[in-house]
Amino acid sequence: MYLDYRRDVHAIDIRIAEIFNGYRQSLGEGLWRLDANQLQLQIDGIRRLPDVSYVELREATDRGVPLIITAGLHAAGSPVRNEFKIHYSIRGTERWVGTLIIEARFDQIYRQLLGTAGVIMAGQAIKTFLTSFFILFIVHQLITRHLGAIARSLKEYDFQDAHTTLQLKRHPPQSADELDYLVGAFNQMYERLRVVYNDLKEREAKVRRLFESNIIGILIGHPDGHIDEANEAFLKIVGYDQADLAAGRLRRRELTPPEWHDRDTRAVADMRRNGTVQPFEKEYFRKDGSRVPVLVGGATLDERGDAVVVFALDLTERKRAEAELAHANRVSTMGQLTASIGHEVNQPIAALIINAETTIRWLDREQPSLEKVRPLIDRVISDGKRAANIINRIRNFSRKAPAQIADTDVNEAILEITILAQAAMSDNEVVATMQLSESLPHIFADKIQLQQVILNLIMNAIEAMSEMMEIPRELAITTRCAEEGGILISVSDTGPGLPEDNSERIFDAFYTTKSKGMGMGLSICRSIVEAHGGRFWAMPNKPRGAVFSILLPIKGRSRKLSAAVQT
């Protein structure tokens, strides 16, 4: 096509040269004679020749308006533009009489090239189609149909069929090719998938046996709280039945009291991040509206975390046992304070007897003095009320009663309970100091339980310091507002201090450093503090001894009061 194009362009150049040579003489005569009509006829004739688009004849003269004759349309940037000078011989002398301009276009050449290109493309398209069809046929016979067989095998694969293997319907090649390697890889994958499937099936059977054994409450659902399955043990914990589950009346969020929603949200995030969540205590609503304490844990059943299993253990009996143990600890503490209790009760009773005897003497006179008797009777009444208050305080502290959450003055609760320990302090030569902040706000708490914690810490400190010789025995109780937005209570002593290996062990149940101790006091104290939404910890005192600190929240009533401390 390029050669044809160059040949046609060269032919146009030759044709224009021939035109000039053919018309040069006649155009020269016409310009010399200024025969405009004759020149116009010749210019029109030239214009009608093939490929010529514009012809212009311009007279070469010094006159102001030369003769100009044109034919066709002039186009800027015409592909071919030739200018020829026309001479005329006068008496043997050649004179320049004008200029001939001829422009040509390649329209005809382009049409010819386009037709040629169409023919070539049509021929190439036919050859390409035939070649492609032949290639596709070969590829289908050698590769595609076998890939289709592999795809059908994957689609119809049955994990339960132990004999499922992939085989291609073809004559085996002399040496293994890529399809043989692919088939071998798929068969190895089938075998591994079958092993994994059998393993998962075995695990599912074990989980199903655990699920149906009803040893522990189990539910299977989704992170959003929807429950798909729940065993009878879980339904028994929350008081529902299978009909309620089938009707969609069980959702984890609705079963959970509002104060535990944040903890549940964190548990779901842990399961999505780690695949499991460590067991933690919370509460569920029962169908009758009551609450049941539970220990829950969970794990995801797939990599995406779209299905989860939750295990729940009813803690009702455990909480009841802990409550009994807390009450026993309280009574045991009161047993250690027998001397103090006797001293506190004897004081108002002794005063009551003295005032009563004095009253009788005033009344036995010949002229009884009623003015002297009335104040004495008032003192008798006051001493009787004082003795009654002490007895009521001891009885309330020792008795087994539900928790009474109310507005509580921390300083007042501390002052009341330290009175019971004054005799023990005196007997063991313990010097007690108190720094109680006067600007403490009130908190919502069970006053008796709070006093149990304080008294337990005081008695522990007295007992620890009683073994110290030739060292001042100092007990300090302080209260203040903490930066964390709570009330900080500290009880410090100058005793032997905390264990060096692991100070946190002192809060473990049944761990004790005392020869006759049960190891439950500090564990119960921590349970009480945490049930009030607070924190309880210990640290060394300087230069010796230990400091036990309690941080209790100020704002709002703690809604996490556990049944473990409702004694």
C-alpha positions in Angstrom: 0.0 0.0 0.0 2.8 2.4 0.7 4.5 1.7 -2.7 1.1 2.2 -4.4 0.7 5.5 -2.6 4.2 6.7 -3.6 3.6 5.6 -7.2 0.2 7.5 -7.4 1.8 10.6 -5.9 4.6 10.5 -8.5 2.1 10.0 -11.3 0.3 13.2 -10.2 3.6 15.1 -10.3 4.3 13.8 -13.8 0.7 14.7 -14.9 1.1 18.3 -13.7 4.4 18.6 -15.5 2.8 17.3 -18.7 -0.1 19.8 -18.3 2.4 22.7 -18.0 4.3 21.5 -21.1 1.1 21.1 -23.1 -0.4 24.5 -22.2 2.8 26.6 -21.9 2.8 27.9 -25.5 -0.9 28.7 -25.7 -1.0 30.3 -22.3 2.0 32.5 -23.2 0.3 33.7 -26.4 -2.9 34.4 -24.5 -1.1 36.4 -21.8 0.8 38.4 -24.4 -2.5 39.3 -26.1 -4.4 39.5 -22.8 -7.1 37.3 -24.2 -9.0 36.7 -21.0 -11.7 34.6 -22.5 -9.3 32.2 -24.3 -7.2 32.0 -21.1 -10.3 31.2 -19.0 -11.3 28.4 -21.3 -7.8 26.9 -21.0 -7.7 27.2 -17.2 -11.1 25.6 -16.8 -9.9 22.7 -19.0 -6.8 22.3 -16.8 -9.1 22.3 -13.7 -11.1 19.4 -15.0 -8.1 17.1 -15.3 -7.9 14.3 -12.8 -6.7 15.2 -9.2 -6.4 19.0 -10.0 -8.3 21.0 -7.5 -7.2 24.6 -8.2 -5.6 26.5 -11.1 -4.5 30.1 -11.1 -2.9 32.1 -14.0 -1.3 35.4 -12.9 0.1 38.1 -15.4 3.7 39.3 -14.8 3.4 43.0 -15.3 4.3 46.3 -13.7 0.8 47.6 -14.0 -1.2 48.2 -10.9 -3.9 45.5 -11.6 -2.5 42.4 -13.3 -4.7 39.9 -15.1 -5.6 37.0 -12.8 -7.6 34.0 -13.9 -8.6 31.1 -11.5 -10.6 27.9 -11.6 -11.6 25.6 -8.6 -11.2 26.2 -4.9 -7.9 27.2 -3.3 -7.2 25.3 0.0 -4.5 26.2 2.5 -2.0 23.4 3.0 -2.8 21.6 -0.2 -0.6 18.5 -0.5 0.6 19.4 -4.0 1.2 22.9 -5.2 3.4 23.7 -8.2 4.3 27.1 -9.7 5.5 27.4 -13.3 6.9 30.5 -15.0 5.5 31.2 -18.5 7.7 32.8 -21.1 6.9 34.1 -24.6 9.4 34.5 -27.4 9.3 37.9 -29.1 11.8 38.5 -31.9 13.9 35.7 -30.7 13.9 37.0 -27.0 12.2 35.0 -24.2 10.1 37.3 -22.0 8.5 36.3 -18.7 4.8 37.0 -19.2 3.1 35.2 -16.2 3.0 32.4 -13.6 0.8 29.2 -13.6 -0.1 27.7 -10.2 -1.6 24.2 -10.1 -2.8 22.5 -6.9 -3.8 18.9 -6.6 -5.5 16.7 -3.9 -5.1 13.0 -3.1 -8.8 12.2 -2.8 -8.7 9.7 -5.6 -5.5 8.1 -4.1 -7.1 7.8 -0.7 -10.2 6.2 -2.1 -8.0 3.7 -3.9 -5.9 3.0 -0.8 -9.1 2.6 1.3 -10.5 0.1 -1.1 -7.2 -1.8 -1.2 -7.1 -1.8 2.6 -10.7 -3.1 2.8 -9.8 -6.0 0.5 -6.6 -6.8 2.5 -8.5 -6.6 5.9 -11.3 -8.8 4.6 -8.7 -11.4 3.5 -6.8 -11.2 6.7 -10.0 -11.5 8.7 -10.9 -14.7 7.0 -7.5 -16.1 7.5 -7.4 -15.0 11.2 -10.9 -16.5 11.7 -9.8 -19.8 10.2 -6.5 -19.8 12.1 -8.2 -18.9 15.4 -10.9 -21.5 14.9 -8.2 -24.1 14.3 -6.3 -23.0 17.4 -9.4 -23.0 19.6 -10.3 -26.5 18.3 -6.8 -27.8 19.2 -6.9 -26.0 22.6 -10.3 -27.4 23.3 -9.2 -30.9 22.5 -6.0 -30.8 24.4 -6.8 -28.5 27.4 -10.3 -26.9 27.7 -12.4 -30.0 27.8 -10.1 -31.4 30.5 -10.4 -28.2 32.5 -14.2 -28.4 32.2 -14.0 -32.0 33.6 -11.8 -30.7 36.5 -14.4 -28.0 37.2 -17.3 -30.5 37.2 -15.3 -32.7 39.5 -14.8 -29.8 42.0 -18.5 -28.9 41.8 -19.7 -32.5 42.4 -17.0 -33.5 44.9 -18.4 -35.5 47.9 -16.4 -35.4 51.1 -18.2 -38.5 52.3 -17.1 -40.6 49.3 -13.7 -42.0 50.3 -13.1 -43.2 46.7 -13.6 -39.8 44.9 -10.6 -39.2 42.6 -10.1 -37.1 39.5 -9.2 -38.8 36.2 -9.0 -37.4 32.7 -10.5 -39.2 29.7 -7.5 -39.2 27.3 -4.7 -41.3 26.1 -1.9 -41.0 28.6 1.0 -39.1 27.2 4.5 -40.6 27.0 5.7 -38.2 29.7 3.6 -36.4 32.3 2.5 -32.9 31.3 1.0 -29.9 33.1 -2.5 -31.4 33.1 -1.1 -34.6 34.9 0.5 -32.4 37.5 -2.7 -30.4 37.9 -4.7 -33.6 38.4 -2.2 -34.9 40.9 -2.4 -31.7 42.9 -6.2 -31.8 42.9 -6.2 -35.4 44.1 -3.8 -34.5 46.9 -6.0 -31.6 47.8 -9.1 -33.9 47.8 -7.3 -36.2 50.2 -6.3 -33.4 52.6 -9.8 -31.9 52.5 -11.2 -35.3 53.3 -8.9 -35.6 56.3 -9.9 -32.1 57.4 -13.6 -32.9 56.9 -13.4 -36.0 58.9 -11.5 -34.2 61.7 -14.1 -31.4 61.7 -16.9 -34.0 61.7 -15.3 -35.7 64.7 -14.9 -32.4 66.5 -18.5 -31.5 65.7 -19.6 -34.9 67.1 -17.6 -34.2 70.3 -19.1 -30.7 70.6 -22.6 -32.1 69.9 -22.1 -34.7 72.7 -21.0 -32.0 75.1 -23.9 -29.8 73.9 -26.4 -32.6 74.5 -24.9 -33.8 77.8 -26.2 -30.6 79.5 -23.3 -30.6 81.9 -22.8 -26.9 81.2 -25.0 -24.3 79.5 -24.1 -23.9 75.8 -25.6 -21.6 73.2 -24.6 -21.2 69.5 -25.3 -18.0 67.7 -23.9 -14.9 66.1 -21.9 -11.9 67.4 -25.0 -9.6 66.9 -26.7 -11.6 69.7 -29.0 -13.9 67.7 -29.2 -17.4 69.2 -29.5 -20.4 66.8 -29.3 -23.2 69.4 -29.3 -23.6 73.1 -29.1 -26.7 75.2 -31.4 -27.6 78.0 -28.8 -26.7 80.6 -28.7 -23.1 79.3 -32.5 -22.9 79.0 -32.8 -24.1 82.6 -30.4 -21.3 83.8 -32.5 -18.6 82.2 -35.9 -20.2 82.8 -36.9 -20.5 79.1 -37.8 -23.6 77.0 -37.3 -24.8 73.4 -40.6 -23.2 72.3 -39.3 -19.8 73.4 -36.1 -20.4 71.5 -38.0 -21.4 68.3 -40.2 -18.3 68.6 -37.1 -16.1 68.7 -37.7 -14.8 72.2 -34.0 -15.4 73.2 -31.4 -12.9 72.3 -28.2 -12.4 74.3 -28.6 -8.6 74.6 -32.1 -8.8 75.9 -31.0 -11.5 78.4 -28.2 -9.3 79.7 -28.9 -6.5 82.2 -28.0 -3.0 80.8 -25.0 -2.5 83.1 -23.3 -5.6 81.5 -23.7 -4.5 77.9 -20.3 -2.7 77.7 -18.6 -5.9 79.0 -20.4 -8.0 76.4 -19.3 -5.6 73.7 -15.7 -6.0 74.8 -16.1 -9.8 74.9 -17.4 -9.8 71.3 -14.4 -7.7 70.2 -12.0 -10.1 71.9 -13.6 -13.0 70.1 -13.3 -11.4 66.7 -9.7 -10.4 67.5 -8.4 -13.5 69.3 -11.0 -16.2 68.5 -11.7 -16.7 72.2 -12.8 -14.7 75.3 -11.6 -15.5 78.7 -14.3 -16.5 81.3 -15.8 -13.6 83.2 -18.7 -13.2 85.6 -21.9 -11.4 84.7 -25.7 -11.7 85.1 -28.6 -12.9 83.0 -32.3 -12.0 83.2 -34.4 -15.0 83.9 -37.8 -15.3 82.2 -39.6 -14.2 85.4 -37.5 -11.0 85.6 -35.1 -12.2 88.3 -31.4 -12.3 87.8 -29.0 -15.2 87.9 -25.2 -14.9 88.3 -23.2 -16.8 85.7 -19.6 -17.4 84.5 -19.4 -17.1 80.7 -16.7 -17.7 78.1 -16.8 -18.2 74.4 -15.0 -18.8 71.1 -15.6 -18.3 67.4 -16.6 -21.3 65.2 -15.1 -20.0 62.0 -12.2 -17.8 60.9 -14.5 -14.9 60.0 -16.1 -14.9 63.4 -19.7 -15.1 62.0 -20.6 -17.9 64.4 -19.8 -18.1 68.1 -20.3 -20.6 70.9 -20.9 -19.4 74.4 -20.5 -21.4 77.6 -22.4 -20.4 80.7 -22.1 -21.8 84.3 -24.7 -21.1 86.9 -23.0 -19.4 89.9 -26.0 -19.3 92.2 -24.9 -22.0 94.5 -21.3 -20.7 94.5 -22.5 -17.2 95.4 -24.7 -18.6 98.2 -21.7 -20.5 99.5 -19.5 -17.3 99.3 -22.2 -15.4 101.2 -22.2 -18.0 103.9 -18.4 -17.8 104.1 -18.5 -14.0 104.2 -21.0 -14.2 107.1 -18.8 -16.8 108.9 -15.9 -14.5 108.5 -17.8 -11.6 110.0 -18.9 -13.7 112.9 -15.4 -14.9 113.4 -14.1 -11.3 113.5 -16.7 -10.5 116.1 -15.5 -13.4 118.2 -12.0 -11.8 118.2 -13.7 -8.6 119.5 -15.4 -10.2 122.5 -13.4 -8.1 125.0 -14.1 -4.9 123.1 -17.8 -5.6 122.8 -18.0 -6.4 126.5 -16.2 -3.2 127.4 -18.5 -1.1 125.1 -21.6 -2.7 126.5 -20.5 -2.6 130.2 -19.9 1.2 130.1 -23.5 2.3 129.6 -24.8 -0.5 131.7 -22.6 0.5 134.6 -23.6 4.1 134.2 -27.2 3.1 134.0 -26.9 1.1 137.4 -25.2 4.0 139.2 -27.8 6.5 138.0 -30.6 4.2 138.9 -29.2 3.6 142.5 -28.8 7.4 142.9 -32.4 7.9 141.8 -33.6 5.4 144.4 -31.7 7.2 147.2 -33.3 10.5 146.3 -36.7 8.9 146.3 -36.2 7.2 149.7 -35.8 10.4 151.5 -38.6 11.7 153.7 -39.1 14.5 151.2 -38.2 13.1 147.8 -36.4 15.7 145.6 -38.1 15.3 142.2 -35.8 18.0 140.8 -32.8 15.8 141.5 -34.5 12.6 140.3 -35.6 13.9 136.8 -32.0 14.4 135.4 -31.0 11.0 136.8 -33.9 9.4 135.1 -33.0 11.2 131.8 -29.4 9.8 132.1 -30.8 6.3 132.8 -32.8 6.6 129.6 -29.8 7.9 127.7 -27.5 5.1 128.9 -30.2 2.5 128.1 -30.5 3.9 124.5 -26.7 3.9 124.3 -26.5 0.3 125.3 -29.3 -0.6 123.0 -27.6 1.1 120.1 -24.3 -0.8 120.7 -26.2 -4.1 120.9 -28.1 -3.2 117.7 -24.9 -2.2 115.9 -23.3 -5.5 116.9 -26.4 -7.5 116.0 -26.7 -5.8 112.6 -23.0 -6.4 111.9 -23.2 -10.1 112.9 -26.5 -11.1 111.5 -27.1 -12.7 108.1 -29.1 -10.1 106.2 -29.5 -9.0 102.5 -27.3 -6.1 101.4 -28.8 -2.7 102.1 -27.4 -0.2 99.5 -28.0 3.3 100.7 -26.4 6.8 101.0 -23.4 6.2 103.2 -21.0 8.5 105.0 -17.6 6.8 104.8 -16.1 8.6 107.8 -19.1 7.9 110.0 -18.9 4.2 109.1 -15.2 4.1 109.9 -15.7 5.8 113.3 -18.4 3.5 114.3 -16.5 0.3 113.6 -13.2 1.4 115.1 -14.9 1.8 118.5 -15.3 -2.0 118.5 -11.6 -2.5 118.1 -10.4 -0.1 120.7 -9.9 -2.8 123.4 -7.9 -5.0 121.0 -5.7 -2.0 120.2 -5.2 -1.3 123.8 -4.4 -4.9 124.7 -1.7 -5.1 122.0 -0.3 -1.6 122.6 -1.3 -0.3 119.1 -1.4 3.4 118.6 -4.1 4.4 116.2 -4.3 7.6 114.2 -7.0 8.7 111.9 -6.9 11.4 109.2 -10.4 11.6 107.8 -11.1 14.2 105.1 -14.0 16.5 106.1 -15.0 17.2 102.5 -15.8 13.6 101.5 -19.0 13.2 99.4 -21.4 10.3 100.3 -21.4 7.1 98.3 -24.0 4.4 97.6 -22.9 1.3 99.5 -23.8 -1.3 102.0 -22.6 0.3 105.3 -22.3 -3.1 107.1 -20.2 -4.7 104.3 -18.0 -1.6 104.2 -17.4 -1.8 107.9 -16.7 -5.5 107.6 -13.8 -4.7 105.2 -12.4 -1.9 107.5 -12.7 -4.0 110.6 -11.0 -7.0 108.9 -8.1 -4.8 107.8 -7.8 -3.3 111.4 -7.8 -6.8 113.0 -5.3 -8.1 110.5 -3.0 -5.1 111.2 -3.3 -5.6 115.0 -2.5 -9.3 114.7 0.4 -8.7 112.4 2.0 -6.0 114.7 1.4 -8.1 117.9 4.3 -10.3 116.8 6.7 -7.3 116.4 9.0 -6.6 119.4 10.7 -3.4 120.3 9.2 -1.6 117.3 6.4 1.0 117.6 3.0 -0.5 116.7 1.3 2.2 114.6 -2.0 1.9 112.8 -3.2 4.7 110.5 -6.6 5.1 108.8 -7.0 7.9 106.2 -9.7 9.0 103.8 -9.5 11.5 100.9 -10.9 12.2 97.5 -8.8 10.5 94.8 -7.9 12.0 91.4 -9.7 9.1 89.7 -13.0 10.5 90.9 -13.6 8.3 93.9 -13.0 8.0 97.6 -9.6 6.5 98.7 -9.5 4.7 102.0 -6.1 3.5 103.3 -5.2 1.3 106.3 -1.5 1.1 107.0 0.5 -0.6 109.7 4.1 -1.1 110.8 4.0 -4.9 110.9 6.2 -7.4 109.0 4.9 -6.3 105.6 3.8 -8.2 102.5 5.3 -11.5 101.1 8.4 -10.8 99.0 7.7 -13.5 96.3 4.2 -12.5 95.2 2.2 -9.9 97.2 -0.9 -10.6 95.1 -1.2 -14.1 96.6 -2.6 -12.6 99.8 -5.9 -12.0 98.0 -6.2 -15.7 96.9 -8.7 -17.8 98.7 -7.3 -20.1 101.4 -3.8 -18.5 101.2 -2.7 -17.3 104.7 0.5 -16.5 106.6 -1.2 -17.0 110.0 -0.9 -20.3 111.9 -4.6 -20.4 112.7 -6.0 -18.4 109.7 -8.4 -19.6 107.1 -7.1 -17.4 104.3 -10.5 -16.1 103.3 -10.6 -12.6 104.9 -8.8 -10.6 102.2 -10.4 -12.6 99.5 -13.9 -11.7 100.8 -12.9 -8.1 101.3 -11.8 -7.9 97.6 -15.1 -9.4 96.5 -17.1 -6.9 98.6 -15.1 -3.9 97.2 -15.3 -5.1 93.6 -19.0 -5.7 94.0 -19.3 -2.0 94.9 -17.5 -1.2 91.6 -14.2 -0.4 93.4 -10.6 -1.6 93.5 -8.7 -3.1 96.4 -4.9 -3.5 96.5 -1.9 -3.6 98.8 1.6 -2.2 98.7 4.6 -2.0 101.0 4.6 0.8 103.7 7.7 2.9 104.4 9.9 2.2 106.3 8.1 -1.1 107.2 4.7 -2.7 107.2 1.9 -2.7 104.6 -0.7 -0.3 103.2 -4.1 -1.6 102.1 -6.0 0.8 99.8 -9.7 0.9 98.8 -11.0 3.0 95.9 -14.8 3.4 95.8 -16.8 5.3 93.1 -18.6 8.5 94.1 -21.1 9.1 91.3 -24.2 6.9 90.9 -25.2 3.8 92.6 -23.2 0.7 91.8 -25.4 -1.7 89.9 -22.9 -4.5 90.0 -23.5 -5.6 93.6 -22.8 -9.3 93.4 -24.9 -11.9 95.2 -21.5 -13.1 96.6 -21.5 -10.3 99.2 -25.2 -10.0 99.9 -25.0 -11.4 103.4 
